[in-house]
Structure formats: C-alpha cells, structure tokens
Amino acid sequence: MELKNLSARTGRHLQRYNLLGHRQVVGCIPYRYRSPRGASVVDEEDIEVLVITAQRKGKGVLFPKGGWEIDESIEEAALRETVEEAGVVGDVQNQLGKWSFNSKNRETFYEGHMFPLLVKEQLEIWPERDIRQRLWISVREARRMCEYRWMKEALELLVNRLISQPKTEMVSLPRAATNLALVANA
C-alpha cells in the first residue's frame, strides 16, 4: 500500500446522507490475534482490538470511524478512516451491521456501518497521530472502556463471528481498497 503524502480528508461537501437525511459514517474494529494463527478455534482471550482516543480530551475511547464520501465505496471509506485515525492497514472483512444513533448532544442523527479489519501493518506515521492515541486492548477492556452502545454491539458481533469459525475460514473483501489514494482531497 502506497501512503505518500498521507493526510486526512476534511470538510463535509462530499459526505453521504441516507434518505432520512442522516449522515452516513463507516468504521472498522481493527483486531489481531494474540496466539499463533495455527489454532482452528479462537476464544475471546485470543483477540485484541485497537481503540483510539476521542479528539476531545476525556471523551473516552472508540473504534475509528468517520464520514462515507460520495467518491468511494463503503469499504474504501472504512479503510481510509481507519488509516487516518488509527494508523493501521489490513483486510476489511464482511460488514458487521448498520446502526442508527444520535450524537452525544442528541441533536444529530447518524447511520453507522462497521467492518472488522484484520490488521496487517501498524504505521509509524499517520494523519491523526498528533491528536489521537491508539491502544491495543482485550475485548473485555474494550467492552468496559468504549462509551458507545452501537460500537459495543458491533464488537459483540465481531467476537461472536471470530469465535464461531476457524481462523483459516475468515473471509476478507478484495484488496481493492488497499490501492486507494490516501492523499488529501480537501
């Protein structure tokens, strides 16, 4: 994956909205395995997830997510947001689900889509490294630390998916998103 001139997209002029006028956001739950990939069955303790701090200090941790823009597929948007906010690259897998939720101040409604991302590479330099911290934690810690109900539901779906199938059978989407241009389009 080529990451020259990597910077975060800004602005809302390319944002997607659903038929109800709710902004569409997409994100990933980046994960990795603690144990070697040889085991055929996973239990929850074998999984680590990557969380990031919110942009505003003291607002907890969350999974990377952001606006889905009109010039990209949903998978490309999920990967882009994960690279921008968490600085990791990997395989975007089949969608976990779709949630409707409102902002913390209850004034804005969103439609959120979440995907698992099996992390292949952790970048040393990424667009939001100066405003976010990233932290690998256990699933148990993520349940406790994440403040968003819909993200906790997505986490449960991911864990159930991972522990119900052998590691060798996990499906990834085509790596088309790997080649996306991650250059500022502000």
Secondary structure as GFF3:
##gff-version 3
##sequence-region A 1 186
A	DSSP	beta_strand	23	33	.	.	.	ID=ss1
A	DSSP	three_ten_helix	44	46	.	.	.	ID=ss2
A	DSSP	beta_strand	47	53	.	.	.	ID=ss3
A	DSSP	beta_strand	61	62	.	.	.	ID=ss4
A	DSSP	beta_strand	65	67	.	.	.	ID=ss5
A	DSSP	alpha_helix	74	86	.	.	.	ID=ss6
A	DSSP	beta_strand	88	92	.	.	.	ID=ss7
A	DSSP	beta_strand	97	102	.	.	.	ID=ss8
A	DSSP	beta_strand	109	122	.	.	.	ID=ss9
A	DSSP	beta_strand	134	138	.	.	.	ID=ss10
A	DSSP	alpha_helix	139	145	.	.	.	ID=ss11
A	DSSP	alpha_helix	149	163	.	.	.	ID=ss12
A	DSSP	three_ten_helix	167	169	.	.	.	ID=ss13
A	DSSP	three_ten_helix	175	179	.	.	.	ID=ss14
###
